[in-house]
Amino acid sequence: MSESYALVAETIADLPCLTLAPQDVPDAPLAVVLHGLGRHKESALTTLYLFARCGLRALAFDARLHGARPGAEGREARLQTDYVFTMAEIVEGTAQDLSLLLDAQGVTQAAVHGVSLGGYVAYAALAADPRLAVGAMAMGSPDWLEPLRGMGLAPGHPVYDAIAARSPLERAAELYPPRPLLLLHGDQDDVVSIAGDRALYDRLRPVYHAVPDRLEFVIYPGLGHLYTDDMAERSAAWIARFLPPPPR
């Protein structure tokens, strides 16, 4: 694989983006990398490099209320006063932005890799946009209700019911298969519980019985909320393996 790469900072669909791609692979498939809460596109540079080394055109952009996006400076105050719906705005809005990005790029298929908050966004984006053909989620969750249960909310509460109607876990079996999905999580994560990924894996495993190689759940014993080199490397290899999908 080429060791010559082009790094480009540009605005695409009104989104501040960084793209890193191998120079000798002009038609490299697109893999979008989504950063964590409080981070920005530049924090994904190491991951972009690992993806580019695998022959991918790796792109990161600032999530809603992050980096160079409007409202970023007021994000923390908004989270303190209205955590649930501010997070919903970030997650769902960034997933919508990803679809606009794919429109602007003119691609018919791409991959998504999300880290922590980016993992939540990736699950939402995969559920909404079939052009996302491959997913690799590190320390994310498709279960948007678990944080609410931790806050003491339950069915019947208007906030709980509003989020329940949008949580990807509830419709995972109809939303995701047969797309290749890689789930990566530490079993001691006290920021984003591994329970959401466990529940997703348990629901999807029977659905993927005919294509078991397209669903993988990697658990890191003793690991807390930490994004590791192994997570990035596994994600890059996974996406390079399935994008574009192998011939049938």
C-alpha angles and dihedrals in degrees: 000000000000121000091199116092138174119222114199129183111198145137115256120181088348089303122125103235142182119201126189118185139162108261096221095052104070093170096046112154117253121251118182118209118205119202131218133261113298093010132102142214093277090061088067095060096107091050091047089055093051090050093047090051087060091056097262130133097233119201131183126185135182113267121230112292090011138103112344094350122117114270096021093126091057097045098102093049090050092049090053094051100037110010100165100052095036089056090046089052091050095046100042095036093051090048088054090048090054090057090050089051091054089049091053092047093050093225124152095200136019141155131243131210118187130187121204104311085014088057090058089049092048092054090050093046094048089051092051106037123049090194087078096088099173134032135193116181125189119193092343132124137213089202107091092172100065094077088050092052087052087056091054097255121140141178110301094040107113094229092049093048093047092053093041090061090058102038110120094211093070092062099027096123092059098036106049115031134131093015115108111258128187118193119195123184143150114235092223096052107140095177101054110017119230087224093089093055091044091053092048093049092049091050095045102041094079090046091053094048092116092048105030093159089068095065123058132166116194115192119195108210114224094005121132128195097320130130107220135197088246091058091052094045094047090049093050092049092046094052094044088052096053105029109109093021115249116261114273 
